[in-house]
Amino acid sequence: MQVASIQELFGLEGKTALVIGSSSGLGRESAEALAVAGAKIGLMARRTSLLEEVADSCRSFGSQVDWIQVDATQRSELELGISALESKLGDIDILVYAAGVAPLKRAELHSEEKWNQALSTNLTGAFYASQIVGSRMIQRFEQQKDSWDGGRLIMIGSIMGSHGNPVHRNIGYAASKGGLDNMVRQLAVEWAPYQITTNAIAPSYFKTEMTTDPATGEIPAVMLDRMQQFSPSGRIGEAGEISSSILFLASRFSSYINGAIIPVDGGWSAW
């Protein structure tokens, strides 16, 4: 067996990646990692000022980048946005769905509005994006069976999709991430014959907009203590610790990894 170089294993030159929910947090980190690996990057999110900032960061790595403002809960916006980005960057080879919200409230007081907000963004939007991109990938398979080396769908899930949350009360978020996990498994089963892999990354706590106090930009001390208490590693995730999983699942050499939910959680799920 000949040992492949890092570039052969993880290089993404000639590939186009779409990152939905890329304006901050783990979505931004995913986009930057894919740009470093050589992919062309399409960015989607609701906040245009932040999208331009992420685009500039990705361009600094030599990547061709374009972005469009989209509400991921609106299927028509996703369809138009995906078509517009593909016209500029080429057919999408890699989809990363990172859009997410985590409305807080005790379960017995959790409003229908908060419930619907979590499911529409975290789960329904992921289904819309997967169906739109997946359908196009299936067409490519049928047209290019001998030359296409497959598509990659990657969802940013959560360890809370398979575990209860002892830190925050967010029943809608937990339910949506549990649904996302099984959507990943079902898509993997149905779309494997078309050389499409569907996987998810399941992080525990990272310092993102979901976890920080907007007034301070920091995680409240009481919450941070509990996050660390429930992690065998004794800490939360750090910037850059999602990137390796994204690149692994996006690479051509991960073609036999399908339907996996990969924890990036410091051992949270090992308790």
C-alpha positions as CSV (number, residue, x, y, z in Angstrom):
1,M,0.0,0.0,0.0
2,Q,1.3,3.4,-1.0
3,V,1.0,6.0,1.8
4,A,-0.9,9.0,0.5
5,S,0.2,12.6,1.3
6,I,-1.9,14.9,3.5
7,Q,-2.9,16.8,0.4
8,E,-4.1,13.6,-1.3
9,L,-6.0,12.6,1.7
10,F,-7.6,15.9,2.6
11,G,-7.0,18.3,-0.2
12,L,-10.2,19.7,-1.8
13,E,-8.9,21.5,-4.9
14,G,-11.5,21.5,-7.6
15,K,-14.4,21.0,-5.1
16,T,-17.1,23.4,-4.2
17,A,-18.4,23.5,-0.7
18,L,-21.6,25.2,0.5
19,V,-21.7,26.2,4.2
20,I,-25.2,27.2,5.5
21,G,-25.1,29.1,8.8
22,S,-21.6,30.3,8.1
23,S,-21.7,33.8,9.6
24,S,-20.2,32.7,13.0
25,G,-19.3,29.9,15.3
26,L,-18.8,26.4,14.1
27,G,-20.2,27.3,10.6
28,R,-17.5,29.9,10.2
29,E,-14.8,27.5,11.4
30,S,-16.1,24.9,8.9
31,A,-15.9,27.3,6.0
32,E,-12.4,28.5,6.9
33,A,-11.2,24.9,7.2
34,L,-12.6,23.9,3.8
35,A,-11.0,27.1,2.3
36,V,-7.6,26.1,3.7
37,A,-8.0,22.7,2.0
38,G,-8.5,24.4,-1.3
39,A,-12.3,24.2,-1.9
40,K,-14.3,27.0,-3.5
41,I,-16.6,28.3,-0.8
42,G,-20.3,29.3,-1.0
43,L,-21.6,31.0,2.2
44,M,-25.2,31.3,3.3
45,A,-26.6,33.0,6.5
46,R,-29.0,35.8,7.5
47,R,-26.4,38.4,8.5
48,T,-24.8,40.1,5.6
49,S,-22.2,42.0,7.5
50,L,-20.8,38.9,9.1
51,L,-20.9,37.0,5.8
52,E,-18.7,39.5,4.1
53,E,-16.2,39.2,7.0
54,V,-16.2,35.4,6.7
55,A,-15.8,35.6,3.0
56,D,-12.7,37.9,3.4
57,S,-11.2,35.4,5.8
58,C,-11.7,32.5,3.4
59,R,-10.3,34.5,0.5
60,S,-7.2,35.1,2.6
61,F,-6.4,31.4,2.2
62,G,-6.6,31.7,-1.6
63,S,-10.1,30.3,-1.9
64,Q,-12.7,31.5,-4.5
65,V,-15.7,32.7,-2.4
66,D,-19.2,34.0,-2.9
67,W,-22.0,34.5,-0.5
68,I,-25.7,35.2,-0.4
69,Q,-28.1,36.1,2.4
70,V,-30.6,33.4,3.0
71,D,-33.1,32.3,5.7
72,A,-32.6,28.6,5.9
73,T,-36.1,28.0,7.1
74,Q,-37.4,29.2,3.7
75,R,-37.1,26.6,1.0
76,S,-37.6,29.0,-1.9
77,E,-34.7,31.2,-0.6
78,L,-32.5,28.1,-0.4
79,E,-33.3,27.0,-3.9
80,L,-32.7,30.4,-5.4
81,G,-29.5,30.9,-3.4
82,I,-28.1,27.5,-4.2
83,S,-28.7,28.1,-7.9
84,A,-27.1,31.5,-7.8
85,L,-24.0,30.2,-6.0
86,E,-23.6,27.2,-8.3
87,S,-23.7,29.5,-11.3
88,K,-20.6,31.3,-10.0
89,L,-18.7,28.5,-8.2
90,G,-19.8,25.3,-9.9
91,D,-21.8,22.3,-8.8
92,I,-21.8,21.7,-5.0
93,D,-19.7,18.7,-3.9
94,I,-19.9,19.3,-0.2
95,L,-22.7,20.6,2.0
96,V,-22.2,21.7,5.6
97,Y,-25.4,22.6,7.4
98,A,-24.5,24.6,10.5
99,A,-27.5,26.8,10.9
100,G,-29.0,26.5,14.4
101,V,-30.8,28.1,17.3
102,A,-31.2,27.0,20.9
103,P,-34.2,28.8,22.6
104,L,-34.2,28.3,26.3
105,K,-37.1,27.6,28.6
106,R,-38.0,24.8,31.1
107,A,-39.9,22.1,29.3
108,E,-43.2,22.7,31.1
109,L,-43.0,26.3,30.0
110,H,-41.5,26.0,26.6
111,S,-43.7,27.8,24.1
112,E,-45.0,26.5,20.8
113,E,-43.2,29.4,19.2
114,K,-39.8,28.4,20.7
115,W,-40.5,24.8,19.8
116,N,-41.3,25.6,16.2
117,Q,-38.3,28.0,15.9
118,A,-35.9,25.2,17.0
119,L,-37.4,22.6,14.7
120,S,-37.7,24.8,11.6
121,T,-34.1,26.0,11.8
122,N,-32.2,23.0,13.1
123,L,-34.1,20.2,11.4
124,T,-36.5,21.4,8.7
125,G,-33.9,23.7,7.2
126,A,-31.4,20.9,7.2
127,F,-33.9,18.7,5.3
128,Y,-34.6,21.4,2.8
129,A,-30.9,21.9,2.1
130,S,-30.1,18.2,2.0
131,Q,-33.0,17.5,-0.4
132,I,-32.1,20.4,-2.8
133,V,-28.4,19.6,-2.9
134,G,-28.9,15.9,-2.7
135,S,-31.3,15.9,-5.7
136,R,-28.7,17.7,-7.8
137,M,-26.0,15.3,-6.7
138,I,-28.2,12.3,-7.7
139,Q,-28.6,13.9,-11.2
140,R,-24.8,14.3,-11.4
141,F,-24.4,10.6,-10.5
142,E,-26.7,9.6,-13.2
143,Q,-25.0,11.7,-15.8
144,Q,-21.4,11.2,-14.7
145,K,-21.2,7.7,-13.2
146,D,-17.7,7.1,-14.4
147,S,-16.2,10.5,-13.6
148,W,-17.9,11.8,-10.4
149,D,-16.3,10.8,-7.1
150,G,-19.3,11.4,-4.9
151,G,-21.0,14.0,-2.8
152,R,-20.6,14.8,0.9
153,L,-23.4,16.0,3.2
154,I,-22.3,17.0,6.7
155,M,-24.6,18.2,9.4
156,I,-23.5,20.0,12.5
157,G,-25.6,18.2,15.1
158,S,-25.0,18.1,18.9
159,I,-24.2,15.6,21.6
160,M,-27.6,16.7,22.9
161,G,-29.2,14.8,20.0
162,S,-28.5,11.6,21.9
163,H,-28.1,12.8,25.5
164,G,-30.1,14.9,27.9
165,N,-28.7,18.3,28.8
166,P,-27.8,18.9,32.4
167,V,-26.7,22.5,31.8
168,H,-29.5,24.2,29.8
169,R,-33.2,23.7,29.5
170,N,-33.8,23.6,25.8
171,I,-36.3,20.8,24.9
172,G,-36.9,22.1,21.4
173,Y,-33.2,22.1,20.6
174,A,-32.8,18.6,22.0
175,A,-35.7,17.2,20.0
176,S,-34.5,18.9,16.8
177,K,-31.0,17.5,17.1
178,G,-32.3,14.0,17.9
179,G,-34.3,14.2,14.7
180,L,-31.3,15.5,12.8
181,D,-29.3,12.4,13.8
182,N,-31.9,10.0,12.5
183,M,-32.4,12.1,9.3
184,V,-28.7,11.6,8.7
185,R,-28.9,7.9,9.1
186,Q,-31.9,7.6,6.8
187,L,-30.3,9.8,4.1
188,A,-27.2,7.7,4.3
189,V,-29.2,4.5,3.7
190,E,-31.2,6.0,0.8
191,W,-28.5,7.9,-1.0
192,A,-25.5,5.6,-0.6
193,P,-26.2,4.0,-4.0
194,Y,-25.6,7.5,-5.6
195,Q,-22.1,7.8,-4.0
196,I,-23.4,10.4,-1.5
197,T,-22.4,10.1,2.1
198,T,-24.4,11.8,4.9
199,N,-22.8,12.2,8.3
200,A,-23.0,14.5,11.3
201,I,-20.6,16.0,13.8
202,A,-22.0,16.0,17.4
203,P,-20.2,18.7,19.4
204,S,-20.6,19.3,23.1
205,Y,-20.1,22.8,24.3
206,F,-17.9,25.3,22.5
207,K,-17.6,29.1,23.0
208,T,-20.1,30.4,20.3
209,E,-22.9,32.9,20.2
210,M,-25.2,30.2,21.5
211,T,-23.3,29.9,24.7
212,T,-22.0,33.4,25.4
213,D,-23.6,36.4,27.1
214,P,-24.1,39.0,24.3
215,A,-23.2,41.8,26.8
216,T,-19.8,40.3,27.7
217,G,-18.9,37.9,24.9
218,E,-18.1,35.3,27.6
219,I,-19.9,32.2,28.9
220,P,-21.4,33.0,32.3
221,A,-19.2,31.5,35.0
222,V,-21.9,29.3,36.5
223,M,-22.7,27.8,33.1
224,L,-19.1,27.3,32.3
225,D,-18.5,25.5,35.5
226,R,-21.3,23.1,34.7
227,M,-20.1,22.6,31.1
228,Q,-16.7,21.7,32.4
229,Q,-18.0,19.5,35.2
230,F,-19.9,17.2,32.7
231,S,-16.9,16.8,30.4
232,P,-14.3,14.2,31.2
233,S,-11.7,16.5,29.6
234,G,-12.6,19.2,32.2
235,R,-13.1,21.9,29.6
236,I,-15.2,23.0,26.7
237,G,-14.1,22.7,23.0
238,E,-11.6,25.2,21.6
239,A,-11.4,27.0,18.3
240,G,-10.1,24.7,15.6
241,E,-11.3,21.5,17.2
242,I,-14.1,21.0,14.7
243,S,-12.0,21.6,11.7
244,S,-10.3,18.1,11.5
245,S,-13.7,16.3,11.6
246,I,-15.1,18.6,8.8
247,L,-12.1,17.9,6.6
248,F,-12.2,14.2,7.3
249,L,-15.8,13.9,6.4
250,A,-15.4,16.2,3.3
251,S,-12.4,14.3,1.9
252,R,-12.6,11.8,-0.9
253,F,-11.0,9.2,1.3
254,S,-14.0,9.2,3.7
255,S,-16.2,7.6,1.1
256,Y,-16.9,4.5,3.3
257,I,-17.9,6.6,6.3
258,N,-21.7,7.0,6.0
259,G,-24.5,7.5,8.5
260,A,-22.1,8.2,11.3
261,I,-22.7,10.6,14.1
262,I,-19.1,11.6,15.2
263,P,-18.8,13.1,18.7
264,V,-16.5,16.0,19.2
265,D,-17.2,16.3,22.8
266,G,-14.2,15.8,25.1
267,G,-15.6,12.5,26.2
268,W,-19.0,13.8,27.2
269,S,-20.8,10.9,25.5
270,A,-18.5,8.3,27.2
271,W,-19.9,8.8,30.7
